[in-house]
């Protein structure tokens, strides 16, 4: 499997940072870095990460199945995650997800036909004190209202 020189460099630094026999610790960061470049986790990527980390493809596949931030199919250029866990739920998270769903015309883990947006309802993004919260790619947004969400989406559409 071929990766960009930048990703190959990240992989090399990761593998060098763990002691011999502990390269399995690089599985999650490798998958995240590769997903950022490729857009999703393919079977070929699972096999490549397993080879580099000296674990079985099954072990890598189990990691992919466990962590919700790893995706087996391409997500949108802007992946919108709306927290609906208890703190966000009590502060309007469920209504915010419904609003996002209506605004984007998407359900849970769906992607717009142009690939610009995807939407996901998530259990927790660790922002209980600032509920309701959303995450768009790696950017967190706190105390999100429907109006604030509309503004964020409009800005992203304008930049596309």
Phi and psi in radians as a Rosetta constraint file:
Dihedral C 1 N 2 CA 2 C 2 CIRCULARHARMONIC -1.845 0.35
Dihedral N 2 CA 2 C 2 N 3 CIRCULARHARMONIC 2.309 0.35
Dihedral C 2 N 3 CA 3 C 3 CIRCULARHARMONIC -2.143 0.35
Dihedral N 3 CA 3 C 3 N 4 CIRCULARHARMONIC 2.907 0.35
Dihedral C 3 N 4 CA 4 C 4 CIRCULARHARMONIC -1.162 0.35
Dihedral N 4 CA 4 C 4 N 5 CIRCULARHARMONIC 2.744 0.35
Dihedral C 4 N 5 CA 5 C 5 CIRCULARHARMONIC -1.010 0.35
Dihedral N 5 CA 5 C 5 N 6 CIRCULARHARMONIC -0.620 0.35
Dihedral C 5 N 6 CA 6 C 6 CIRCULARHARMONIC -1.115 0.35
Dihedral N 6 CA 6 C 6 N 7 CIRCULARHARMONIC -0.752 0.35
Dihedral C 6 N 7 CA 7 C 7 CIRCULARHARMONIC -1.205 0.35
Dihedral N 7 CA 7 C 7 N 8 CIRCULARHARMONIC -0.693 0.35
Dihedral C 7 N 8 CA 8 C 8 CIRCULARHARMONIC -1.041 0.35
Dihedral N 8 CA 8 C 8 N 9 CIRCULARHARMONIC -0.674 0.35
Dihedral C 8 N 9 CA 9 C 9 CIRCULARHARMONIC -1.141 0.35
Dihedral N 9 CA 9 C 9 N 10 CIRCULARHARMONIC -0.745 0.35
Dihedral C 9 N 10 CA 10 C 10 CIRCULARHARMONIC -1.077 0.35
Dihedral N 10 CA 10 C 10 N 11 CIRCULARHARMONIC -0.755 0.35
Dihedral C 10 N 11 CA 11 C 11 CIRCULARHARMONIC -1.055 0.35
Dihedral N 11 CA 11 C 11 N 12 CIRCULARHARMONIC -0.799 0.35
Dihedral C 11 N 12 CA 12 C 12 CIRCULARHARMONIC -1.078 0.35
Dihedral N 12 CA 12 C 12 N 13 CIRCULARHARMONIC -0.773 0.35
Dihedral C 12 N 13 CA 13 C 13 CIRCULARHARMONIC -1.104 0.35
Dihedral N 13 CA 13 C 13 N 14 CIRCULARHARMONIC -0.708 0.35
Dihedral C 13 N 14 CA 14 C 14 CIRCULARHARMONIC -1.048 0.35
Dihedral N 14 CA 14 C 14 N 15 CIRCULARHARMONIC -0.900 0.35
Dihedral C 14 N 15 CA 15 C 15 CIRCULARHARMONIC -1.121 0.35
Dihedral N 15 CA 15 C 15 N 16 CIRCULARHARMONIC -0.561 0.35
Dihedral C 15 N 16 CA 16 C 16 CIRCULARHARMONIC -1.273 0.35
Dihedral N 16 CA 16 C 16 N 17 CIRCULARHARMONIC -0.398 0.35
Dihedral C 16 N 17 CA 17 C 17 CIRCULARHARMONIC -1.417 0.35
Dihedral N 17 CA 17 C 17 N 18 CIRCULARHARMONIC -0.156 0.35
Dihedral C 17 N 18 CA 18 C 18 CIRCULARHARMONIC -1.886 0.35
Dihedral N 18 CA 18 C 18 N 19 CIRCULARHARMONIC 2.531 0.35
Dihedral C 18 N 19 CA 19 C 19 CIRCULARHARMONIC -1.166 0.35
Dihedral N 19 CA 19 C 19 N 20 CIRCULARHARMONIC 2.758 0.35
Dihedral C 19 N 20 CA 20 C 20 CIRCULARHARMONIC -0.916 0.35
Dihedral N 20 CA 20 C 20 N 21 CIRCULARHARMONIC 2.409 0.35
Dihedral C 20 N 21 CA 21 C 21 CIRCULARHARMONIC 1.488 0.35
Dihedral N 21 CA 21 C 21 N 22 CIRCULARHARMONIC -0.067 0.35
Dihedral C 21 N 22 CA 22 C 22 CIRCULARHARMONIC -2.052 0.35
Dihedral N 22 CA 22 C 22 N 23 CIRCULARHARMONIC 0.304 0.35
Dihedral C 22 N 23 CA 23 C 23 CIRCULARHARMONIC -1.162 0.35
Dihedral N 23 CA 23 C 23 N 24 CIRCULARHARMONIC -0.274 0.35
Dihedral C 23 N 24 CA 24 C 24 CIRCULARHARMONIC -1.062 0.35
Dihedral N 24 CA 24 C 24 N 25 CIRCULARHARMONIC -0.399 0.35
Dihedral C 24 N 25 CA 25 C 25 CIRCULARHARMONIC -1.146 0.35
Dihedral N 25 CA 25 C 25 N 26 CIRCULARHARMONIC -0.283 0.35
Dihedral C 25 N 26 CA 26 C 26 CIRCULARHARMONIC -1.493 0.35
Dihedral N 26 CA 26 C 26 N 27 CIRCULARHARMONIC -0.087 0.35
Dihedral C 26 N 27 CA 27 C 27 CIRCULARHARMONIC -1.004 0.35
Dihedral N 27 CA 27 C 27 N 28 CIRCULARHARMONIC -0.929 0.35
Dihedral C 27 N 28 CA 28 C 28 CIRCULARHARMONIC -1.128 0.35
Dihedral N 28 CA 28 C 28 N 29 CIRCULARHARMONIC -0.882 0.35
Dihedral C 28 N 29 CA 29 C 29 CIRCULARHARMONIC -1.071 0.35
Dihedral N 29 CA 29 C 29 N 30 CIRCULARHARMONIC -0.645 0.35
Dihedral C 29 N 30 CA 30 C 30 CIRCULARHARMONIC -1.071 0.35
Dihedral N 30 CA 30 C 30 N 31 CIRCULARHARMONIC -0.797 0.35
Dihedral C 30 N 31 CA 31 C 31 CIRCULARHARMONIC -1.079 0.35
Dihedral N 31 CA 31 C 31 N 32 CIRCULARHARMONIC -0.738 0.35
Dihedral C 31 N 32 CA 32 C 32 CIRCULARHARMONIC -1.122 0.35
Dihedral N 32 CA 32 C 32 N 33 CIRCULARHARMONIC -0.809 0.35
Dihedral C 32 N 33 CA 33 C 33 CIRCULARHARMONIC -1.083 0.35
Dihedral N 33 CA 33 C 33 N 34 CIRCULARHARMONIC -0.759 0.35
Dihedral C 33 N 34 CA 34 C 34 CIRCULARHARMONIC -1.171 0.35
Dihedral N 34 CA 34 C 34 N 35 CIRCULARHARMONIC -0.694 0.35
Dihedral C 34 N 35 CA 35 C 35 CIRCULARHARMONIC -1.081 0.35
Dihedral N 35 CA 35 C 35 N 36 CIRCULARHARMONIC -0.681 0.35
Dihedral C 35 N 36 CA 36 C 36 CIRCULARHARMONIC -1.054 0.35
Dihedral N 36 CA 36 C 36 N 37 CIRCULARHARMONIC -0.642 0.35
Dihedral C 36 N 37 CA 37 C 37 CIRCULARHARMONIC -1.419 0.35
Dihedral N 37 CA 37 C 37 N 38 CIRCULARHARMONIC -0.759 0.35
Dihedral C 37 N 38 CA 38 C 38 CIRCULARHARMONIC -1.601 0.35
Dihedral N 38 CA 38 C 38 N 39 CIRCULARHARMONIC -0.414 0.35
Dihedral C 38 N 39 CA 39 C 39 CIRCULARHARMONIC 1.727 0.35
Dihedral N 39 CA 39 C 39 N 40 CIRCULARHARMONIC -0.299 0.35
Dihedral C 39 N 40 CA 40 C 40 CIRCULARHARMONIC -2.946 0.35
Dihedral N 40 CA 40 C 40 N 41 CIRCULARHARMONIC 3.048 0.35
Dihedral C 40 N 41 CA 41 C 41 CIRCULARHARMONIC -1.792 0.35
Dihedral N 41 CA 41 C 41 N 42 CIRCULARHARMONIC 1.916 0.35
Dihedral C 41 N 42 CA 42 C 42 CIRCULARHARMONIC -1.627 0.35
Dihedral N 42 CA 42 C 42 N 43 CIRCULARHARMONIC 2.904 0.35
Dihedral C 42 N 43 CA 43 C 43 CIRCULARHARMONIC -1.087 0.35
Dihedral N 43 CA 43 C 43 N 44 CIRCULARHARMONIC -0.647 0.35
Dihedral C 43 N 44 CA 44 C 44 CIRCULARHARMONIC -1.110 0.35
Dihedral N 44 CA 44 C 44 N 45 CIRCULARHARMONIC -0.698 0.35
Dihedral C 44 N 45 CA 45 C 45 CIRCULARHARMONIC -1.148 0.35
Dihedral N 45 CA 45 C 45 N 46 CIRCULARHARMONIC -0.723 0.35
Dihedral C 45 N 46 CA 46 C 46 CIRCULARHARMONIC -0.991 0.35
Dihedral N 46 CA 46 C 46 N 47 CIRCULARHARMONIC -0.798 0.35
Dihedral C 46 N 47 CA 47 C 47 CIRCULARHARMONIC -1.126 0.35
Dihedral N 47 CA 47 C 47 N 48 CIRCULARHARMONIC -0.688 0.35
Dihedral C 47 N 48 CA 48 C 48 CIRCULARHARMONIC -1.174 0.35
Dihedral N 48 CA 48 C 48 N 49 CIRCULARHARMONIC -0.763 0.35
Dihedral C 48 N 49 CA 49 C 49 CIRCULARHARMONIC -1.126 0.35
Dihedral N 49 CA 49 C 49 N 50 CIRCULARHARMONIC -0.704 0.35
Dihedral C 49 N 50 CA 50 C 50 CIRCULARHARMONIC -1.052 0.35
Dihedral N 50 CA 50 C 50 N 51 CIRCULARHARMONIC -0.778 0.35
Dihedral C 50 N 51 CA 51 C 51 CIRCULARHARMONIC -1.073 0.35
Dihedral N 51 CA 51 C 51 N 52 CIRCULARHARMONIC -0.825 0.35
Dihedral C 51 N 52 CA 52 C 52 CIRCULARHARMONIC -1.197 0.35
Dihedral N 52 CA 52 C 52 N 53 CIRCULARHARMONIC -0.581 0.35
Dihedral C 52 N 53 CA 53 C 53 CIRCULARHARMONIC -1.641 0.35
Dihedral N 53 CA 53 C 53 N 54 CIRCULARHARMONIC -0.012 0.35
Dihedral C 53 N 54 CA 54 C 54 CIRCULARHARMONIC 1.048 0.35
Dihedral N 54 CA 54 C 54 N 55 CIRCULARHARMONIC 0.824 0.35
Dihedral C 54 N 55 CA 55 C 55 CIRCULARHARMONIC -2.285 0.35
Dihedral N 55 CA 55 C 55 N 56 CIRCULARHARMONIC 3.069 0.35
Dihedral C 55 N 56 CA 56 C 56 CIRCULARHARMONIC -1.483 0.35
Dihedral N 56 CA 56 C 56 N 57 CIRCULARHARMONIC 2.691 0.35
Dihedral C 56 N 57 CA 57 C 57 CIRCULARHARMONIC -1.011 0.35
Dihedral N 57 CA 57 C 57 N 58 CIRCULARHARMONIC -0.574 0.35
Dihedral C 57 N 58 CA 58 C 58 CIRCULARHARMONIC -1.081 0.35
Dihedral N 58 CA 58 C 58 N 59 CIRCULARHARMONIC -0.717 0.35
Dihedral C 58 N 59 CA 59 C 59 CIRCULARHARMONIC -1.101 0.35
Dihedral N 59 CA 59 C 59 N 60 CIRCULARHARMONIC -0.701 0.35
Dihedral C 59 N 60 CA 60 C 60 CIRCULARHARMONIC -1.202 0.35
Dihedral N 60 CA 60 C 60 N 61 CIRCULARHARMONIC -0.734 0.35
Dihedral C 60 N 61 CA 61 C 61 CIRCULARHARMONIC -1.050 0.35
Dihedral N 61 CA 61 C 61 N 62 CIRCULARHARMONIC -0.660 0.35
Dihedral C 61 N 62 CA 62 C 62 CIRCULARHARMONIC -1.130 0.35
Dihedral N 62 CA 62 C 62 N 63 CIRCULARHARMONIC -0.651 0.35
Dihedral C 62 N 63 CA 63 C 63 CIRCULARHARMONIC -1.108 0.35
Dihedral N 63 CA 63 C 63 N 64 CIRCULARHARMONIC -0.802 0.35
Dihedral C 63 N 64 CA 64 C 64 CIRCULARHARMONIC -1.060 0.35
Dihedral N 64 CA 64 C 64 N 65 CIRCULARHARMONIC -0.706 0.35
Dihedral C 64 N 65 CA 65 C 65 CIRCULARHARMONIC -1.211 0.35
Dihedral N 65 CA 65 C 65 N 66 CIRCULARHARMONIC -0.463 0.35
Dihedral C 65 N 66 CA 66 C 66 CIRCULARHARMONIC -1.434 0.35
Dihedral N 66 CA 66 C 66 N 67 CIRCULARHARMONIC -0.744 0.35
Dihedral C 66 N 67 CA 67 C 67 CIRCULARHARMONIC -1.613 0.35
Dihedral N 67 CA 67 C 67 N 68 CIRCULARHARMONIC 2.122 0.35
Dihedral C 67 N 68 CA 68 C 68 CIRCULARHARMONIC -1.220 0.35
Dihedral N 68 CA 68 C 68 N 69 CIRCULARHARMONIC -0.268 0.35
Dihedral C 68 N 69 CA 69 C 69 CIRCULARHARMONIC -1.463 0.35
Dihedral N 69 CA 69 C 69 N 70 CIRCULARHARMONIC -0.044 0.35
Dihedral C 69 N 70 CA 70 C 70 CIRCULARHARMONIC -1.798 0.35
Dihedral N 70 CA 70 C 70 N 71 CIRCULARHARMONIC 2.265 0.35
Dihedral C 70 N 71 CA 71 C 71 CIRCULARHARMONIC -2.097 0.35
Dihedral N 71 CA 71 C 71 N 72 CIRCULARHARMONIC 2.323 0.35
Dihedral C 71 N 72 CA 72 C 72 CIRCULARHARMONIC -1.483 0.35
Dihedral N 72 CA 72 C 72 N 73 CIRCULARHARMONIC -0.123 0.35
Dihedral C 72 N 73 CA 73 C 73 CIRCULARHARMONIC -2.349 0.35
Dihedral N 73 CA 73 C 73 N 74 CIRCULARHARMONIC 2.703 0.35
Dihedral C 73 N 74 CA 74 C 74 CIRCULARHARMONIC -1.063 0.35
Dihedral N 74 CA 74 C 74 N 75 CIRCULARHARMONIC 2.369 0.35
Dihedral C 74 N 75 CA 75 C 75 CIRCULARHARMONIC -1.713 0.35
Dihedral N 75 CA 75 C 75 N 76 CIRCULARHARMONIC 3.049 0.35
Dihedral C 75 N 76 CA 76 C 76 CIRCULARHARMONIC -1.217 0.35
Dihedral N 76 CA 76 C 76 N 77 CIRCULARHARMONIC 2.881 0.35
Dihedral C 76 N 77 CA 77 C 77 CIRCULARHARMONIC -0.986 0.35
Dihedral N 77 CA 77 C 77 N 78 CIRCULARHARMONIC -0.630 0.35
Dihedral C 77 N 78 CA 78 C 78 CIRCULARHARMONIC -2.034 0.35
Dihedral N 78 CA 78 C 78 N 79 CIRCULARHARMONIC 1.891 0.35
Dihedral C 78 N 79 CA 79 C 79 CIRCULARHARMONIC -1.673 0.35
Dihedral N 79 CA 79 C 79 N 80 CIRCULARHARMONIC 1.907 0.35
Dihedral C 79 N 80 CA 80 C 80 CIRCULARHARMONIC -1.648 0.35
Dihedral N 80 CA 80 C 80 N 81 CIRCULARHARMONIC 2.086 0.35
Dihedral C 80 N 81 CA 81 C 81 CIRCULARHARMONIC -2.001 0.35
Dihedral N 81 CA 81 C 81 N 82 CIRCULARHARMONIC 2.170 0.35
Dihedral C 81 N 82 CA 82 C 82 CIRCULARHARMONIC -1.941 0.35
Dihedral N 82 CA 82 C 82 N 83 CIRCULARHARMONIC 2.133 0.35
Dihedral C 82 N 83 CA 83 C 83 CIRCULARHARMONIC -1.341 0.35
Dihedral N 83 CA 83 C 83 N 84 CIRCULARHARMONIC 2.298 0.35
Dihedral C 83 N 84 CA 84 C 84 CIRCULARHARMONIC -2.210 0.35
Dihedral N 84 CA 84 C 84 N 85 CIRCULARHARMONIC 0.370 0.35
Dihedral C 84 N 85 CA 85 C 85 CIRCULARHARMONIC -1.220 0.35
Dihedral N 85 CA 85 C 85 N 86 CIRCULARHARMONIC 3.072 0.35
Dihedral C 85 N 86 CA 86 C 86 CIRCULARHARMONIC -0.907 0.35
Dihedral N 86 CA 86 C 86 N 87 CIRCULARHARMONIC -0.867 0.35
Dihedral C 86 N 87 CA 87 C 87 CIRCULARHARMONIC -1.116 0.35
Dihedral N 87 CA 87 C 87 N 88 CIRCULARHARMONIC -0.802 0.35
Dihedral C 87 N 88 CA 88 C 88 CIRCULARHARMONIC -1.190 0.35
Dihedral N 88 CA 88 C 88 N 89 CIRCULARHARMONIC -0.674 0.35
Dihedral C 88 N 89 CA 89 C 89 CIRCULARHARMONIC -0.999 0.35
Dihedral N 89 CA 89 C 89 N 90 CIRCULARHARMONIC -0.800 0.35
Dihedral C 89 N 90 CA 90 C 90 CIRCULARHARMONIC -1.189 0.35
Dihedral N 90 CA 90 C 90 N 91 CIRCULARHARMONIC -0.351 0.35
Dihedral C 90 N 91 CA 91 C 91 CIRCULARHARMONIC -1.865 0.35
Dihedral N 91 CA 91 C 91 N 92 CIRCULARHARMONIC 0.246 0.35
Dihedral C 91 N 92 CA 92 C 92 CIRCULARHARMONIC 1.820 0.35
Dihedral N 92 CA 92 C 92 N 93 CIRCULARHARMONIC 0.262 0.35
Dihedral C 92 N 93 CA 93 C 93 CIRCULARHARMONIC -1.061 0.35
Dihedral N 93 CA 93 C 93 N 94 CIRCULARHARMONIC -0.704 0.35
Dihedral C 93 N 94 CA 94 C 94 CIRCULARHARMONIC -1.148 0.35
Dihedral N 94 CA 94 C 94 N 95 CIRCULARHARMONIC -0.752 0.35
Dihedral C 94 N 95 CA 95 C 95 CIRCULARHARMONIC -1.138 0.35
Dihedral N 95 CA 95 C 95 N 96 CIRCULARHARMONIC -0.632 0.35
Dihedral C 95 N 96 CA 96 C 96 CIRCULARHARMONIC -1.132 0.35
Dihedral N 96 CA 96 C 96 N 97 CIRCULARHARMONIC -0.721 0.35
Dihedral C 96 N 97 CA 97 C 97 CIRCULARHARMONIC -1.095 0.35
Dihedral N 97 CA 97 C 97 N 98 CIRCULARHARMONIC -0.782 0.35
Dihedral C 97 N 98 CA 98 C 98 CIRCULARHARMONIC -1.056 0.35
Dihedral N 98 CA 98 C 98 N 99 CIRCULARHARMONIC -0.707 0.35
Dihedral C 98 N 99 CA 99 C 99 CIRCULARHARMONIC -1.128 0.35
Dihedral N 99 CA 99 C 99 N 100 CIRCULARHARMONIC -0.780 0.35
Dihedral C 99 N 100 CA 100 C 100 CIRCULARHARMONIC -1.075 0.35
Dihedral N 100 CA 100 C 100 N 101 CIRCULARHARMONIC -0.712 0.35
Dihedral C 100 N 101 CA 101 C 101 CIRCULARHARMONIC -1.062 0.35
Dihedral N 101 CA 101 C 101 N 102 CIRCULARHARMONIC -0.797 0.35
Dihedral C 101 N 102 CA 102 C 102 CIRCULARHARMONIC -1.166 0.35
Dihedral N 102 CA 102 C 102 N 103 CIRCULARHARMONIC -0.779 0.35
Dihedral C 102 N 103 CA 103 C 103 CIRCULARHARMONIC -1.112 0.35
Dihedral N 103 CA 103 C 103 N 104 CIRCULARHARMONIC -0.750 0.35
Dihedral C 103 N 104 CA 104 C 104 CIRCULARHARMONIC -1.559 0.35
Dihedral N 104 CA 104 C 104 N 105 CIRCULARHARMONIC -0.222 0.35
Dihedral C 104 N 105 CA 105 C 105 CIRCULARHARMONIC 1.196 0.35
Dihedral N 105 CA 105 C 105 N 106 CIRCULARHARMONIC 0.614 0.35
Dihedral C 105 N 106 CA 106 C 106 CIRCULARHARMONIC -2.280 0.35
Dihedral N 106 CA 106 C 106 N 107 CIRCULARHARMONIC 2.655 0.35
Dihedral C 106 N 107 CA 107 C 107 CIRCULARHARMONIC -1.791 0.35
Dihedral N 107 CA 107 C 107 N 108 CIRCULARHARMONIC -3.065 0.35
Dihedral C 107 N 108 CA 108 C 108 CIRCULARHARMONIC -0.977 0.35
Dihedral N 108 CA 108 C 108 N 109 CIRCULARHARMONIC 2.197 0.35
Dihedral C 108 N 109 CA 109 C 109 CIRCULARHARMONIC 1.080 0.35
Dihedral N 109 CA 109 C 109 N 110 CIRCULARHARMONIC 0.492 0.35
Dihedral C 109 N 110 CA 110 C 110 CIRCULARHARMONIC -1.758 0.35
Dihedral N 110 CA 110 C 110 N 111 CIRCULARHARMONIC 2.805 0.35
Dihedral C 110 N 111 CA 111 C 111 CIRCULARHARMONIC -2.221 0.35
Dihedral N 111 CA 111 C 111 N 112 CIRCULARHARMONIC 2.424 0.35
Dihedral C 111 N 112 CA 112 C 112 CIRCULARHARMONIC -1.101 0.35
Dihedral N 112 CA 112 C 112 N 113 CIRCULARHARMONIC 2.637 0.35
Dihedral C 112 N 113 CA 113 C 113 CIRCULARHARMONIC -0.968 0.35
Dihedral N 113 CA 113 C 113 N 114 CIRCULARHARMONIC -0.546 0.35
Dihedral C 113 N 114 CA 114 C 114 CIRCULARHARMONIC -1.458 0.35
Dihedral N 114 CA 114 C 114 N 115 CIRCULARHARMONIC -0.048 0.35
Dihedral C 114 N 115 CA 115 C 115 CIRCULARHARMONIC 1.313 0.35
Dihedral N 115 CA 115 C 115 N 116 CIRCULARHARMONIC 0.163 0.35
Dihedral C 115 N 116 CA 116 C 116 CIRCULARHARMONIC -1.327 0.35
Dihedral N 116 CA 116 C 116 N 117 CIRCULARHARMONIC -0.728 0.35
Dihedral C 116 N 117 CA 117 C 117 CIRCULARHARMONIC -2.200 0.35
Dihedral N 117 CA 117 C 117 N 118 CIRCULARHARMONIC 2.585 0.35
Dihedral C 117 N 118 CA 118 C 118 CIRCULARHARMONIC -2.365 0.35
Dihedral N 118 CA 118 C 118 N 119 CIRCULARHARMONIC 2.774 0.35
Dihedral C 118 N 119 CA 119 C 119 CIRCULARHARMONIC -2.315 0.35
Dihedral N 119 CA 119 C 119 N 120 CIRCULARHARMONIC 2.429 0.35
Dihedral C 119 N 120 CA 120 C 120 CIRCULARHARMONIC -2.533 0.35
Dihedral N 120 CA 120 C 120 N 121 CIRCULARHARMONIC 2.322 0.35
Dihedral C 120 N 121 CA 121 C 121 CIRCULARHARMONIC -1.528 0.35
Dihedral N 121 CA 121 C 121 N 122 CIRCULARHARMONIC 2.182 0.35
Dihedral C 121 N 122 CA 122 C 122 CIRCULARHARMONIC -2.098 0.35
Dihedral N 122 CA 122 C 122 N 123 CIRCULARHARMONIC 2.731 0.35
Dihedral C 122 N 123 CA 123 C 123 CIRCULARHARMONIC -1.329 0.35
Dihedral N 123 CA 123 C 123 N 124 CIRCULARHARMONIC -0.714 0.35
Dihedral C 123 N 124 CA 124 C 124 CIRCULARHARMONIC -2.834 0.35
Dihedral N 124 CA 124 C 124 N 125 CIRCULARHARMONIC 2.369 0.35
Dihedral C 124 N 125 CA 125 C 125 CIRCULARHARMONIC -2.087 0.35
Dihedral N 125 CA 125 C 125 N 126 CIRCULARHARMONIC 0.283 0.35
Dihedral C 125 N 126 CA 126 C 126 CIRCULARHARMONIC 1.246 0.35
Dihedral N 126 CA 126 C 126 N 127 CIRCULARHARMONIC 0.569 0.35
Dihedral C 126 N 127 CA 127 C 127 CIRCULARHARMONIC -2.229 0.35
Dihedral N 127 CA 127 C 127 N 128 CIRCULARHARMONIC 0.696 0.35
Dihedral C 127 N 128 CA 128 C 128 CIRCULARHARMONIC -0.993 0.35
Dihedral N 128 CA 128 C 128 N 129 CIRCULARHARMONIC -0.627 0.35
Dihedral C 128 N 129 CA 129 C 129 CIRCULARHARMONIC -1.248 0.35
Dihedral N 129 CA 129 C 129 N 130 CIRCULARHARMONIC -0.240 0.35
Dihedral C 129 N 130 CA 130 C 130 CIRCULARHARMONIC -2.127 0.35
Dihedral N 130 CA 130 C 130 N 131 CIRCULARHARMONIC 0.506 0.35
Dihedral C 130 N 131 CA 131 C 131 CIRCULARHARMONIC -1.167 0.35
Dihedral N 131 CA 131 C 131 N 132 CIRCULARHARMONIC 2.654 0.35
Dihedral C 131 N 132 CA 132 C 132 CIRCULARHARMONIC -1.343 0.35
Dihedral N 132 CA 132 C 132 N 133 CIRCULARHARMONIC 2.589 0.35
Dihedral C 132 N 133 CA 133 C 133 CIRCULARHARMONIC -2.200 0.35
Dihedral N 133 CA 133 C 133 N 134 CIRCULARHARMONIC 2.632 0.35
Dihedral C 133 N 134 CA 134 C 134 CIRCULARHARMONIC -2.337 0.35
Dihedral N 134 CA 134 C 134 N 135 CIRCULARHARMONIC 2.859 0.35
Dihedral C 134 N 135 CA 135 C 135 CIRCULARHARMONIC -2.298 0.35
Dihedral N 135 CA 135 C 135 N 136 CIRCULARHARMONIC 2.292 0.35
Dihedral C 135 N 136 CA 136 C 136 CIRCULARHARMONIC -2.059 0.35
Dihedral N 136 CA 136 C 136 N 137 CIRCULARHARMONIC 1.954 0.35
Dihedral C 136 N 137 CA 137 C 137 CIRCULARHARMONIC 0.950 0.35
Dihedral N 137 CA 137 C 137 N 138 CIRCULARHARMONIC -2.022 0.35
Dihedral C 137 N 138 CA 138 C 138 CIRCULARHARMONIC -1.844 0.35
Dihedral N 138 CA 138 C 138 N 139 CIRCULARHARMONIC 0.218 0.35
Dihedral C 138 N 139 CA 139 C 139 CIRCULARHARMONIC -1.761 0.35
Dihedral N 139 CA 139 C 139 N 140 CIRCULARHARMONIC 2.199 0.35
Dihedral C 139 N 140 CA 140 C 140 CIRCULARHARMONIC -1.647 0.35
Dihedral N 140 CA 140 C 140 N 141 CIRCULARHARMONIC 2.520 0.35
Dihedral C 140 N 141 CA 141 C 141 CIRCULARHARMONIC -2.321 0.35
Dihedral N 141 CA 141 C 141 N 142 CIRCULARHARMONIC 2.265 0.35
Dihedral C 141 N 142 CA 142 C 142 CIRCULARHARMONIC -1.987 0.35
Dihedral N 142 CA 142 C 142 N 143 CIRCULARHARMONIC 2.787 0.35
Dihedral C 142 N 143 CA 143 C 143 CIRCULARHARMONIC 0.872 0.35
Dihedral N 143 CA 143 C 143 N 144 CIRCULARHARMONIC 0.855 0.35
Dihedral C 143 N 144 CA 144 C 144 CIRCULARHARMONIC -1.419 0.35
Dihedral N 144 CA 144 C 144 N 145 CIRCULARHARMONIC 2.258 0.35
Dihedral C 144 N 145 CA 145 C 145 CIRCULARHARMONIC -1.842 0.35
Dihedral N 145 CA 145 C 145 N 146 CIRCULARHARMONIC 2.962 0.35
Dihedral C 145 N 146 CA 146 C 146 CIRCULARHARMONIC -1.052 0.35
Dihedral N 146 CA 146 C 146 N 147 CIRCULARHARMONIC -0.685 0.35
Dihedral C 146 N 147 CA 147 C 147 CIRCULARHARMONIC -1.143 0.35
Dihedral N 147 CA 147 C 147 N 148 CIRCULARHARMONIC -0.736 0.35
Dihedral C 147 N 148 CA 148 C 148 CIRCULARHARMONIC -1.121 0.35
Dihedral N 148 CA 148 C 148 N 149 CIRCULARHARMONIC -0.731 0.35
Dihedral C 148 N 149 CA 149 C 149 CIRCULARHARMONIC -1.080 0.35
Dihedral N 149 CA 149 C 149 N 150 CIRCULARHARMONIC -0.778 0.35
Dihedral C 149 N 150 CA 150 C 150 CIRCULARHARMONIC -1.009 0.35
Dihedral N 150 CA 150 C 150 N 151 CIRCULARHARMONIC -0.733 0.35
Dihedral C 150 N 151 CA 151 C 151 CIRCULARHARMONIC -1.125 0.35
Dihedral N 151 CA 151 C 151 N 152 CIRCULARHARMONIC -0.728 0.35
Dihedral C 151 N 152 CA 152 C 152 CIRCULARHARMONIC -1.099 0.35
Dihedral N 152 CA 152 C 152 N 153 CIRCULARHARMONIC -0.785 0.35
Dihedral C 152 N 153 CA 153 C 153 CIRCULARHARMONIC -1.139 0.35
Dihedral N 153 CA 153 C 153 N 154 CIRCULARHARMONIC -0.758 0.35
Dihedral C 153 N 154 CA 154 C 154 CIRCULARHARMONIC -1.054 0.35
Dihedral N 154 CA 154 C 154 N 155 CIRCULARHARMONIC -0.737 0.35
Dihedral C 154 N 155 CA 155 C 155 CIRCULARHARMONIC -1.111 0.35
Dihedral N 155 CA 155 C 155 N 156 CIRCULARHARMONIC -0.736 0.35
Dihedral C 155 N 156 CA 156 C 156 CIRCULARHARMONIC -1.165 0.35
Dihedral N 156 CA 156 C 156 N 157 CIRCULARHARMONIC -0.686 0.35
Dihedral C 156 N 157 CA 157 C 157 CIRCULARHARMONIC -1.108 0.35
Dihedral N 157 CA 157 C 157 N 158 CIRCULARHARMONIC -0.680 0.35
Dihedral C 157 N 158 CA 158 C 158 CIRCULARHARMONIC -1.151 0.35
Dihedral N 158 CA 158 C 158 N 159 CIRCULARHARMONIC -0.628 0.35
Dihedral C 158 N 159 CA 159 C 159 CIRCULARHARMONIC -1.383 0.35
Dihedral N 159 CA 159 C 159 N 160 CIRCULARHARMONIC -0.127 0.35
